[in-house]
């Protein structure tokens, strides 16, 4: 693919991916606020327990085949059909496993209502399995415009269903209805817009080739998913569902910016950079540029969120959710590294070293047992603080191999993100000090938001870093197109 065409396709893909993520999670965020006003932390905690199993099983259904087929430059229709049938067989098996495990799950967490909830929610695994290949085809083509349309329609429709059920007094079932309808609509629309139908083809050679690369990603993804969900297992078992509800909301707020930025960058960068995987110089320059541009908004948003978390939770969710504020502040420190983790792991995968991805995940999973033990024997807050320290160590491990694969060592990465980190820390400190003004939080919150944006802008204009100038150019170019 010619360089200029690749660049234009990347910019368009990144733009639509950003719109998709902002629209989808923005809508979900607003709907979540409404539902949080109508529902209790206890009801969110029950869904949080089920999310543990749904997320892990969805990773197993994917099987590492999505990234494997996106990375494969000459993927055939037989390859897509093969992956589709594997996804379906695995998803049906896991859905049945979850369905018949409902009693054991309810017994373990000592909540009898989990029996019916688990059996109904198990259908999500099958619905998700139907969507994976369709989504992979669009991602491989860097077609995020279609995915944006699908996400917006399904998010708004399912949100309306969830809110209506909550108003009808259905409690936790409002969250169940929202999640099932969202996944169902998303899958149906993917099939309609994608216009691809599987044929009765199964390629054992294609399976072997994809599996050789994908199985390591599968094991790594399972470990990663289990690692992330174990926090919820510990909280749900050792504390109570209300505490898990607080943690779930704090986690959702902390993921709002960092995870979504990571999703945008990862979705676009992996297929694009996979196409230039044989050019080491271009690959390093590409990752270097992506990391610098990504970390500027990530640092600003995550530290800004931590600084105004108290007023934000009070205004948006109400006084009954204030116990999640310290959790949110700690999780913001944890999540701001998320893009760096993903991009360094992306680099390893693009270079075809899925074995290193698995090796790193095993090491980091062992390390993660330390904060889990703290959560069991000491407190949830010290568990989260321990997770922050483990996360910094994990970043060092991820970046270690970038030195050899891309000639991009961790020292150079830190120097690249240092301007963004410094500016955002100064901004966050000043915004946090505003919270001590003795006036209503309904007034403090807009003051903090406006002040944070203004301070960040002034500091960036002062130092004029390359990443800021590039982001400014992209935004100004987009605004000009809108005016035209």
ZAMARGU-4260 file (C-alpha; in steps of 0.2 Angstrom, whole numbers, plus 5000, padded with zeros to 4 digits):
<rodrens>
0) 5000/5000/5000 | 5008/5017/4995 | 5014/5027/5010 | 5002/5042/5007 | 4987/5031/5004
5) 4991/5022/5020 | 4993/5038/5030 | 4976/5044/5024 | 4968/5028/5028 | 4975/5028/5045
10) 4969/5046/5048 | 4952/5042/5043 | 4952/5026/5052 | 4958/5034/5068 | 4945/5048/5066
15) 4930/5036/5064 | 4937/5025/5078 | 4938/5040/5089 | 4920/5045/5085 | 4914/5027/5087
20) 4923/5026/5105 | 4917/5043/5110 | 4899/5041/5104 | 4897/5023/5111 | 4905/5026/5128
25) 4898/5044/5129 | 4881/5037/5127 | 4884/5022/5139 | 4891/5035/5151 | 4876/5046/5151
30) 4864/5031/5152 | 4875/5024/5166 | 4873/5040/5176 | 4854/5039/5174 | 4853/5021/5179
35) 4865/5024/5194 | 4852/5037/5200 | 4838/5024/5199 | 4847/5009/5205 | 4858/5005/5220
40) 4876/5000/5222 | 4870/4982/5228 | 4862/4980/5211 | 4877/4985/5201 | 4887/4974/5212
45) 4877/4959/5207 | 4880/4963/5188 | 4898/4965/5193 | 4899/4947/5199 | 4892/4941/5182
50) 4903/4952/5172 | 4918/4942/5179 | 4913/4926/5170 | 4906/4935/5154 | 4922/4944/5151
55) 4933/4929/5154 | 4922/4917/5143 | 4922/4930/5129 | 4941/4931/5129 | 4941/4912/5127
60) 4928/4912/5113 | 4939/4925/5103 | 4954/4912/5105 | 4967/4925/5099 | 4960/4922/5082
65) 4954/4940/5079 | 4972/4947/5080 | 4979/4933/5071 | 4968/4935/5056 | 4970/4954/5056
70) 4988/4952/5056 | 4988/4939/5042 | 4991/4949/5026 | 4984/4937/5014 | 4969/4930/5024
75) 4957/4921/5013 | 4938/4918/5015 | 4942/4901/5020 | 4951/4908/5035 | 4937/4919/5040
80) 4925/4904/5039 | 4936/4893/5049 | 4937/4906/5063 | 4918/4909/5063 | 4914/4890/5066
85) 4927/4889/5079 | 4920/4904/5088 | 4902/4897/5087 | 4907/4880/5094 | 4917/4887/5109
90) 4903/4900/5113 | 4889/4887/5114 | 4900/4876/5125 | 4905/4890/5137 | 4887/4897/5137
95) 4881/4880/5143 | 4895/4879/5155 | 4890/4895/5163 | 4871/4891/5162 | 4874/4875/5172
100) 4886/4883/5184 | 4873/4896/5190 | 4870/4886/5206 | 4888/4885/5211 | 4891/4903/5207
105) 4876/4909/5218 | 4882/4897/5232 | 4900/4904/5231 | 4895/4922/5232 | 4880/4918/5244
110) 4867/4927/5233 | 4853/4916/5228 | 4847/4929/5215 | 4862/4925/5205 | 4855/4909/5199
115) 4842/4916/5187 | 4853/4931/5182 | 4868/4920/5177 | 4857/4908/5167 | 4849/4923/5157
120) 4866/4932/5155 | 4874/4916/5148 | 4866/4920/5131 | 4878/4935/5129 | 4892/4923/5126
125) 4884/4915/5110 | 4878/4932/5104 | 4896/4939/5105 | 4903/4924/5096 | 4892/4928/5081
130) 4900/4945/5080 | 4918/4942/5081 | 4922/4938/5063 | 4911/4952/5056 | 4920/4964/5067
135) 4937/4957/5062 | 4933/4960/5044 | 4929/4978/5046 | 4944/4981/5057 | 4956/4973/5045
140) 4949/4985/5032 | 4951/4999/5044 | 4932/5003/5042 | 4927/5011/5058 | 4914/5022/5050
145) 4902/5007/5049 | 4907/5001/5066 | 4903/5019/5073 | 4885/5018/5065 | 4882/5001/5073
150) 4888/5006/5090 | 4878/5022/5091 | 4862/5014/5086 | 4864/4999/5098 | 4870/5010/5112
155) 4855/5022/5111 | 4842/5008/5109 | 4849/4997/5123 | 4851/5012/5134 | 4832/5017/5132
160) 4827/4999/5136 | 4838/4999/5152 | 4831/5015/5158 | 4813/5010/5154 | 4815/4994/5164
165) 4823/5004/5178 | 4808/5016/5179 | 4796/5001/5179 | 4805/4995/5195 | 4813/4980/5188
170) 4830/4983/5197 | 4845/4973/5192 | 4835/4966/5177 | 4836/4983/5169 | 4855/4981/5168
175) 4853/4963/5161 | 4841/4970/5148 | 4852/4984/5143 | 4867/4972/5141 | 4858/4959/5131
180) 4849/4971/5120 | 4865/4980/5117 | 4875/4965/5111 | 4861/4958/5101 | 4858/4974/5091
185) 4876/4976/5089 | 4878/4958/5082 | 4863/4960/5070 | 4869/4976/5063 | 4886/4969/5060
190) 4879/4956/5049 | 4867/4968/5040 | 4881/4981/5036 | 4895/4969/5033 | 4886/4959/5020
195) 4897/4943/5023 | 4890/4926/5025 | 4900/4911/5030 | 4902/4897/5018 | 4903/4878/5023
200) 4922/4879/5023 | 4934/4873/5036 | 4953/4875/5032 | 4963/4864/5044 | 4979/4872/5036
205) 4972/4890/5040 | 4967/4884/5057 | 4985/4878/5061 | 4993/4894/5054 | 4981/4905/5064
210) 4982/4894/5080 | 5001/4894/5080 | 5001/4913/5082 | 4984/4915/5091 | 4985/4902/5105
215) 4999/4911/5114 | 4988/4927/5113 | 4973/4917/5120 | 4982/4911/5135 | 4989/4928/5138
220) 4972/4936/5136 | 4964/4923/5148 | 4977/4927/5161 | 4975/4946/5158 | 4956/4944/5159
225) 4957/4933/5175 | 4969/4945/5183 | 4958/4960/5180 | 4942/4951/5186 | 4950/4943/5201
230) 4949/4960/5210 | 4930/4959/5208 | 4930/4941/5214 | 4940/4946/5230 | 4929/4961/5233
235) 4912/4951/5230 | 4917/4937/5241 | 4927/4945/5255 | 4916/4961/5256 | 4899/4963/5250
240) 4889/4967/5234 | 4888/4986/5238 | 4906/4987/5240 | 4908/4978/5223 | 4895/4991/5216
245) 4906/5005/5222 | 4922/4997/5214 | 4912/4994/5198 | 4907/5012/5196 | 4924/5018/5200
250) 4932/5006/5187 | 4919/5012/5174 | 4924/5030/5177 | 4942/5027/5177 | 4941/5017/5161
255) 4931/5031/5152 | 4946/5040/5146 | 4961/5029/5147 | 4954/5013/5140 | 4944/5021/5127
260) 4959/5031/5120 | 4969/5014/5121 | 4955/5006/5111 | 4955/5019/5097 | 4974/5018/5096
265) 4975/4999/5097 | 4961/4996/5084 | 4969/5007/5071 | 4988/5005/5075 | 4988/4986/5074
270) 4981/4983/5057 | 4991/4998/5050 | 5007/4994/5058 | 5006/4976/5054 | 5006/4981/5035
275) 5024/4989/5038 | 5030/4975/5050 | 5045/4972/5039 | 5052/4990/5039 | 5060/4992/5056
280) 5064/5010/5054 | 5046/5015/5049 | 5039/5004/5063 | 5049/5012/5077 | 5045/5030/5071
285) 5026/5025/5070 | 5026/5018/5087 | 5036/5033/5094 | 5024/5045/5086 | 5008/5036/5092
290) 5015/5034/5110 | 5018/5053/5111 | 5002/5059/5104 | 4992/5046/5114 | 4999/5050/5131
295) 4996/5069/5130 | 4977/5068/5131 | 4978/5052/5142 | 4988/5061/5156 | 4978/5076/5155
300) 4961/5067/5156 | 4966/5054/5169 | 4975/5066/5181 | 4961/5079/5179 | 4948/5066/5183
305) 4957/5061/5199 | 4958/5079/5204 | 4939/5083/5202 | 4933/5065/5207 | 4924/5070/5223
310) 4913/5084/5215 | 4911/5074/5199 | 4903/5059/5209 | 4893/5069/5220 | 4885/5079/5205
315) 4883/5065/5193 | 4878/5050/5204 | 4873/5058/5221 | 4878/5056/5239 | 4875/5037/5240
320) 4890/5034/5228 | 4903/5044/5238 | 4912/5029/5244 | 4918/5026/5227 | 4928/5042/5226
325) 4945/5036/5234 | 4944/5020/5223 | 4942/5031/5208 | 4957/5042/5213 | 4968/5027/5215
330) 4962/5019/5199 | 4966/5034/5189 | 4984/5032/5194 | 4983/5014/5189 | 4974/5017/5172
335) 4984/5031/5165 | 4998/5018/5160 | 4985/5008/5150 | 4990/5015/5133 | 5008/5012/5136
340) 5005/4994/5141 | 4994/4991/5125 | 5006/4999/5113 | 5021/4990/5119 | 5012/4973/5118
345) 5005/4978/5101 | 5023/4980/5095 | 5028/4963/5101 | 5013/4955/5092 | 5016/4965/5076
350) 5033/4958/5076 | 5026/4940/5077 | 5032/4937/5095 | 5016/4931/5103 | 5027/4919/5114
355) 5034/4935/5122 | 5016/4941/5125 | 5012/4925/5134 | 5029/4925/5144 | 5025/4943/5150
360) 5008/4939/5155 | 5013/4924/5166 | 5026/4935/5175 | 5013/4949/5178 | 5000/4937/5183
365) 5011/4930/5197 | 5015/4948/5203 | 4997/4952/5203 | 4994/4939/5217 | 5002/4951/5229
370) 4989/4965/5229 | 4975/4951/5229 | 4982/4944/5245 | 4982/4962/5252 | 4964/4964/5248
375) 4960/4947/5256 | 4969/4950/5272 | 4970/4969/5274 | 4958/4981/5265 | 4952/4985/5247
380) 4961/5002/5247 | 4978/4994/5250 | 4974/4981/5237 | 4971/4995/5224 | 4987/5004/5229
385) 4997/4988/5228 | 4990/4986/5210 | 4996/5003/5205 | 5014/4998/5210 | 5013/4981/5201
390) 5006/4991/5186 | 5022/5002/5185 | 5033/4986/5186 | 5022/4978/5173 | 5025/4993/5161
395) 5044/4991/5163 | 5043/4972/5159 | 5032/4976/5143 | 5044/4990/5137 | 5059/4980/5140
400) 5057/4970/5124 | 5053/4985/5114 | 5072/4990/5116 | 5077/4974/5106 | 5062/4973/5094
405) 5060/4991/5090 | 5076/4999/5097 | 5064/5009/5107 | 5070/5007/5126 | 5060/5012/5141
410) 5071/5027/5145 | 5067/5034/5128 | 5049/5031/5130 | 5049/5040/5147 | 5058/5055/5139
415) 5045/5056/5125 | 5030/5056/5137 | 5039/5067/5151 | 5032/5084/5144 | 5014/5077/5144
420) 5016/5070/5161 | 5023/5086/5169 | 5010/5097/5161 | 4996/5086/5167 | 5002/5084/5185
425) 5004/5103/5187 | 4986/5105/5180 | 4979/5092/5191 | 4987/5099/5207 | 4979/5116/5203
430) 4962/5109/5199 | 4963/5098/5215 | 4966/5114/5226 | 4950/5122/5219 | 4940/5108/5228
435) 4944/5116/5245 | 4934/5132/5241 | 4919/5132/5253 | 4905/5132/5240 | 4893/5120/5232
440) 4900/5106/5222 | 4888/5110/5209 | 4898/5126/5206 | 4915/5118/5210 | 4914/5105/5196
445) 4911/5117/5181 | 4925/5128/5189 | 4937/5114/5190 | 4933/5107/5172 | 4935/5125/5164
450) 4951/5129/5174 | 4959/5112/5170 | 4956/5114/5151 | 4962/5132/5152 | 4978/5128/5162
455) 4982/5113/5151 | 4980/5123/5136 | 4992/5137/5142 | 5005/5125/5148 | 5005/5116/5131
460) 5006/5132/5122 | 5021/5137/5133 | 5031/5122/5129 | 5025/5118/5112 | 5029/5100/5112
465) 5029/5090/5095 | 5014/5080/5101 | 5004/5095/5106 | 5007/5104/5089 | 5002/5088/5080
470) 4986/5086/5090 | 4982/5104/5087 | 4985/5103/5069 | 4973/5088/5068 | 4960/5097/5078
475) 4961/5113/5067 | 4961/5103/5051 | 4945/5094/5057 | 4937/5110/5062 | 4940/5118/5045
480) 4932/5103/5036 | 4917/5104/5047 | 4915/5123/5043 | 4917/5119/5024
</rodrens>
